[in-house]
């Protein structure tokens, strides 16, 4: 649970730290946060594209447990 909260705080702060012009003008792949329910489980997917660090991060959470956190350099 603590890891989930920490990841969400870091993901949110990464999005907030970007200047608005870079989000709209320099980001070719948008950041997003999606939630859905499947077989009674709650899922959340967070995608962050950090153009400055040249990384893409995908975080998948099921019922408050992190299933996957993957960062790829491009």
Buried (B, 14 or more C-beta within 10 A) or exposed (E): EEEBEEBBEBBEEBBEEBEEEEBEEEEEEEBEBEEEEEEEEEBBBBBBBBBEEEBBBEBBBEEEEBEEBEEEEE
